[in-house]
Amino acid sequence: MNEQVRQLAYEMRLIGMHQNFESRSSEAVKSGLHPLQFLNFLLQDEKHY
């Protein structure tokens, strides 16, 4: 599933999300982040790309 999300982000030209998805998802699982916080981090990555 991770690869599908990364591919979709790439196709949608969400390069910041594409580049950081693996590290952000690992961080979210390890620390038990709320899904909305995880999404917030991904959106911030995209904004700062």
Backbone as numpy.savetxt, mean C-alpha at the origin, in Angstrom:
# Nx Ny Nz CAx CAy CAz Cx Cy Cz
-2.69 -12.53 -3.50 -3.51 -11.34 -3.50 -2.64 -10.07 -3.50
-1.54 -10.09 -2.77 -0.67 -8.92 -2.74 -0.22 -8.53 -4.14
0.12 -9.50 -4.94 0.59 -9.21 -6.30 -0.53 -8.60 -7.14
-1.75 -9.06 -6.93 -2.89 -8.50 -7.67 -3.08 -7.02 -7.31
-2.96 -6.71 -6.03 -3.11 -5.32 -5.58 -1.99 -4.46 -6.15
-0.76 -4.95 -6.09 0.37 -4.20 -6.63 0.21 -3.97 -8.13
-0.24 -4.99 -8.85 -0.43 -4.86 -10.30 -1.52 -3.85 -10.61
-2.61 -3.89 -9.87 -3.70 -2.94 -10.08 -3.23 -1.51 -9.80
-2.49 -1.33 -8.73 -1.96 0.00 -8.41 -1.06 0.49 -9.55
-0.24 -0.39 -10.08 0.64 -0.03 -11.20 -0.17 0.36 -12.43
-1.18 -0.44 -12.76 -2.00 -0.16 -13.93 -2.75 1.16 -13.78
-3.09 1.51 -12.55 -3.81 2.77 -12.29 -2.84 3.94 -12.10
-1.55 3.64 -12.30 -0.49 4.64 -12.16 -0.40 5.20 -10.74
-0.67 4.34 -9.77 -0.51 4.69 -8.36 0.87 4.16 -7.93
1.89 4.80 -8.43 3.24 4.29 -8.30 3.71 4.29 -6.84
3.35 5.31 -6.07 3.73 5.34 -4.66 3.17 4.14 -3.91
1.92 3.81 -4.18 1.30 2.63 -3.55 1.97 1.36 -4.05
2.20 1.31 -5.34 2.83 0.12 -5.94 4.19 -0.16 -5.31
4.99 0.87 -5.15 6.34 0.69 -4.62 6.36 0.31 -3.15
5.41 0.78 -2.37 5.47 0.59 -0.92 4.49 -0.45 -0.38
3.72 -1.08 -1.24 2.68 -1.99 -0.77 3.23 -3.14 0.06
4.27 -3.78 -0.41 4.81 -4.95 0.32 5.27 -4.58 1.73
6.03 -3.51 1.84 6.52 -3.12 3.16 5.39 -2.65 4.06
4.45 -1.92 3.50 3.30 -1.45 4.30 2.42 -2.61 4.75
2.21 -3.57 3.89 1.35 -4.70 4.27 2.03 -5.56 5.33
3.33 -5.77 5.22 4.06 -6.51 6.26 3.99 -5.78 7.59
4.19 -4.48 7.55 4.11 -3.65 8.76 2.72 -3.74 9.39
1.69 -3.70 8.55 0.31 -3.75 9.05 0.02 -5.07 9.74
0.47 -6.17 9.16 0.24 -7.48 9.76 1.00 -7.61 11.08
2.26 -7.21 11.09 3.08 -7.34 12.29 2.55 -6.51 13.45
2.07 -5.30 13.16 1.65 -4.40 14.23 0.14 -4.39 14.46
-0.60 -5.15 13.67 -2.04 -5.23 13.84 -2.76 -3.92 13.54
-2.30 -3.23 12.49 -2.91 -1.96 12.12 -4.37 -2.14 11.72
-5.17 -1.16 12.06 -6.56 -1.12 11.60 -6.53 -0.92 10.08
-7.43 -1.54 9.34 -7.42 -1.41 7.88 -7.44 0.04 7.38
-8.16 0.90 8.08 -8.19 2.30 7.64 -6.85 2.99 7.84
-6.13 2.61 8.88 -4.79 3.17 9.08 -3.84 2.68 7.99
-3.97 1.43 7.63 -3.18 0.87 6.54 -3.46 1.64 5.24
-4.73 1.85 4.95 -5.11 2.61 3.76 -4.56 4.03 3.83
-4.64 4.64 4.99 -4.11 5.99 5.17 -2.62 6.04 4.83
-1.86 5.07 5.30 -0.43 5.04 4.99 -0.19 4.90 3.49
-0.95 4.04 2.83 -0.79 3.87 1.39 -1.13 5.16 0.64
-2.18 5.83 1.06 -2.55 7.08 0.40 -1.50 8.16 0.63
-0.90 8.19 1.80 0.18 9.13 2.07 1.38 8.82 1.19
1.69 7.54 1.02 2.79 7.14 0.14 2.55 7.65 -1.27
1.32 7.53 -1.73 0.99 7.98 -3.08 1.10 9.50 -3.18
0.62 10.19 -2.18 0.68 11.65 -2.18 2.10 12.15 -2.23
3.00 11.48 -1.50 4.38 11.92 -1.40 5.29 11.36 -2.49
4.71 10.58 -3.41 5.52 10.01 -4.48 6.05 11.05 -5.38
